[in-house]
Amino acid sequence: MTPDDVLTELTALQAGDVPTHGGATMAYVYDSGRDEVDDLAAAAQAAFQWTNALDPTAFPSVARIENDLVGAALALLGGGPQAVGTLTSGGTESCLLAVLAAREQWRTGGGTGQPTMLLPVTAHAAFRKAAHLFGLEVVDVPVDPHTCRALPAAVGELLDDRTALVVVSAPSYPHGVLDPVGEIAALAAGAGVPCHVDACIGGWVLPFLDDVPEPFDLSVPGVTSLSVDLHKYGYAPKGVSVLLTATAELRHRHWFTTAGWPGYPVVNPTLAGTRPAGPMAAAWAVHRWLGTEGYRELARRVRNATVALAEGIAAVEGLRVVGHPVATLVAVAQDGDDGVDVLHLADEMTARGWLLQPQPPFAQPDGVLPATLHLTVTGATAGRVEALLADLAGAARAARALPPPVPDPGLVAAAADLDPAGLTVAEVEGLLELAGVGGGALPARMAPIHALVAALPRPVAERLLAGVLGRIYRP
């Protein structure tokens, strides 16, 4: 094959992908809508594609890039004179490292047994992954069923000597609302517990807006660490994120150092050894070019579009916006018993060329959070709000004409008696066939599948979802 043949074949592989540009994919991707941003990022990434950020003594350029980006993040997000930071591969790694640092600090402070993490049920799943990997017990913090904000009173009741970390979101991914960071961080500080702010989505937007209801960053007393992704509203290619810590001591807790082998001494500030410098260089280049005013203009444009979108959704019969979106995320729910089923709505919007992300209902002691559709607004979407609302209204009318998606009651009843840990791969694949997800291909309409996932016991649903991915990743 010639190089052109290879690239042609590679491009053809993307035929079935959702579009990464144009603003119709309202999850997973962040498009500024400005071609020159993409061009600059691609050139910078190519210039550093062979550089290994593992060793900044061999590649001092990556130390300069990291220091510049961390410094910019600290200046934007309230970092004091002792604050430091680390570039990571993405929001999940930033959150993992924040949890690891808190666990190590808890142990150093004399904690014994299994530490806990107080986690609002709306906090990103990355923290549950961190708890699984690092041996913490998750203690769920309920949220207000109407505002979807974490309840400070619940945090105060749950804090004890096993608590290694308290987490809040700015904003939360599912609903785009801002947790009461100040109240919760003060409670954590009073108990001598670190408080992490997950600002992976909002951290590069909220500082540029005038209508943020309350402070959320490292300037808030009691906040000890904060994560923010540059591959979201920093409009850099994936994956690059920043983890900020209020002190160098806390940052040291997530580093790994060893001289206990015959090879070179190893010092890893992140989970990875080899670290790709390309995304870092791209983030640095885009930041240098856009600057504060460039980001401010984009953030305000996207925020205005988000407000217009939320107002337009509220005017569609049978739909409502959940909570009070403070940045660029909107969650849409069914309004009333005879409203629009949002799982059907997602399928209808897919047929119209939009990707809206279904989120199942979630039961908590303080009330059930409804099924919603997640919409991420970006610079590219900002110019398409009118078209999006028109399609949404048409999709809502079509969805209302459909019967509610009801999972097979026999399958739901059978699943209640299953031990998911004991299911073999073959048994999982058999259940997937019964559920209508056979052969590794997903059905064109996903509403019945999403309804089934919501109806199953959570451990069983998780095992089946892993089975779906296992079918997709098969040579």
C-alpha positions, 0 to 999 in steps of 0.5 A, spaced: 500 500 500 502 507 498 501 512 504 495 515 500 492 508 500 493 507 507 490 514 509 484 513 504 483 507 508 484 510 515 479 516 513 474 511 511 474 507 518 470 514 520 464 513 516 460 510 522 463 515 527 459 521 530 461 527 527 467 531 531 465 538 528 459 542 527 456 542 534 451 536 533 455 531 537 453 534 544 457 529 548 464 527 548 467 532 543 468 540 544 469 544 538 470 551 538 467 552 531 474 556 529 478 552 524 484 556 525 484 553 532 484 546 530 490 548 525 494 551 530 493 545 535 494 540 529 501 543 527 503 544 535 501 536 536 505 534 530 511 538 532 511 534 539 509 527 537 515 524 538 517 527 544 516 523 551 514 527 557 517 522 561 523 525 563 523 533 563 531 533 564 532 530 557 526 534 554 526 541 558 521 543 553 515 539 556 517 542 563 516 549 560 510 547 557 507 544 563 509 550 568 506 555 563 499 551 563 499 550 570 501 557 572 495 559 567 490 555 571 493 557 577 492 564 575 485 563 573 482 558 578 485 562 585 491 558 586 495 561 592 503 562 592 504 555 595 499 552 590 502 547 584 499 542 579 500 537 574 498 535 567 495 529 566 492 525 560 484 527 562 479 528 567 479 521 569 486 521 571 486 528 574 480 525 579 484 518 580 490 522 582 486 527 587 483 521 590 490 517 591 493 523 594 488 524 599 488 517 601 496 517 602 495 523 606 490 520 610 494 514 611 500 519 613 496 522 618 495 516 622 488 513 618 487 505 619 483 500 616 479 502 609 478 510 608 472 513 605 470 518 600 464 522 601 461 523 594 455 526 591 451 521 587 452 526 581 459 526 582 463 523 576 464 516 575 471 517 575 471 517 582 468 511 583 473 508 579 478 511 583 475 508 589 475 501 586 482 502 584 485 505 590 481 501 596 476 507 598 469 506 600 464 510 597 459 513 601 454 516 597 452 524 599 444 525 596 443 531 592 436 535 592 431 532 588 429 539 585 436 542 584 440 536 584 445 540 588 449 536 593 446 537 600 451 540 605 447 537 611 448 530 609 456 531 608 456 534 615 452 528 618 457 523 614 464 526 616 468 521 621 475 519 622 475 514 616 473 520 611 479 521 606 476 526 601 470 530 600 468 531 593 464 537 589 462 538 582 463 545 578 458 543 575 456 536 575 456 532 569 449 529 569 445 536 570 450 542 569 449 545 576 454 547 581 454 544 588 455 548 594 462 548 594 463 553 600 459 550 605 461 543 603 469 545 603 468 549 610 465 542 613 470 538 610 476 543 613 473 543 620 473 536 620 481 536 617 479 533 611 481 535 604 476 537 599 476 536 591 473 540 586 471 537 580 471 543 575 473 538 569 468 541 565 467 548 568 473 550 570 475 553 563 468 557 562 466 559 569 472 564 571 470 568 564 462 569 566 459 574 570 453 570 572 456 565 576 452 564 583 458 563 588 465 562 588 468 554 587 475 554 586 482 554 590 480 561 593 475 558 597 477 556 604 477 548 605 478 547 597 485 543 597 485 540 590 481 542 583 481 538 576 480 542 570 480 539 563 484 543 557 481 538 552 474 541 553 473 548 554 480 549 553 479 547 546 485 542 545 486 535 542 485 530 547 487 528 552 490 533 557 487 536 563 490 539 569 490 537 577 491 543 581 493 542 589 493 547 594 500 545 596 506 541 594 506 537 599 499 534 597 501 534 590 507 529 592 502 524 595 500 522 588 507 521 585 511 515 585 518 514 585 523 508 586 530 507 585 529 499 587 531 496 580 537 496 576 534 501 571 534 508 571 531 511 577 523 512 576 519 519 578 512 519 575 508 525 577 502 521 574 499 514 573 503 513 566 510 512 565 511 515 558 507 521 557 505 524 550 507 531 549 503 532 543 497 534 546 500 538 551 504 542 546 497 543 542 494 545 549 500 550 550 499 553 543 492 554 543 492 557 550 498 562 547 494 564 541 487 565 544 489 568 550 484 570 556 480 575 551 479 569 546 477 564 551 472 569 554 469 571 548 468 563 546 465 562 554 460 568 553 458 566 547 457 559 549 454 561 555 449 565 552 447 559 547 446 555 553 441 560 556 437 561 550 437 553 549 434 552 556 429 557 555 427 554 548 427 547 551 422 549 557 417 552 552 417 545 548 411 542 551 412 535 555 419 537 556 423 541 562 430 543 564 433 540 570 436 544 576 439 551 574 445 550 569 450 555 571 455 554 565 454 550 558 451 543 560 443 542 560 439 536 562 432 535 559 427 531 563 420 529 561 415 534 564 409 531 567 406 524 567 404 525 560 410 528 557 415 526 552 419 520 554 426 522 553 429 516 551 424 516 545 426 523 544 434 521 544 432 516 538 428 521 534 434 526 535 439 521 532 434 520 526 435 528 525 443 528 526 444 530 533 447 526 539 444 527 545 446 523 551 441 519 555 442 518 562 437 513 566 433 515 572 437 514 579 434 512 586 437 515 592 434 516 599 432 523 598 428 522 592 429 519 585 432 523 580 429 522 573 431 520 566 434 525 562 438 527 556 445 531 557 447 536 552 454 539 552 454 546 548 460 548 545 462 554 540 460 550 534 453 549 537 452 556 539 450 558 532 445 552 531 441 553 537 435 555 533 436 549 528 437 545 534 430 547 538 426 546 531 429 539 531 427 538 538 420 540 537 419 536 532 422 530 535 418 531 541 412 531 537 414 524 534 416 521 541 409 523 544 406 519 539 410 512 541 408 508 547 413 508 553 419 503 552 418 497 556 423 492 558 421 485 557 418 483 564 420 476 564 428 478 563 427 483 568 424 478 573 430 473 571 435 478 572 433 479 579 435 473 582 442 473 578 449 473 581 453 478 576 459 476 579 458 469 577 456 470 570 460 467 565 462 471 558 457 466 554 452 467 559 452 474 559 452 474 551 446 469 552 442 475 556 444 480 551 441 476 545 435 476 549 435 483 550 436 484 543 443 486 543 446 480 539 452 480 534 455 486 537 451 491 533 446 495 537 439 496 535 437 503 531 433 505 536 436 504 543 430 507 548 428 499 549 435 498 551 436 504 556 429 502 559 432 495 560 438 498 563 434 502 568 430 497 570 435 491 572 439 491 578 445 496 578 450 490 578 447 486 573 446 492 568 453 493 569 455 486 568 451 486 561 454 493 559 461 490 560 459 485 555 456 489 550 463 493 550 466 486 550 463 484 543 465 491 540 472 490 542 473 483 538 478 482 532 
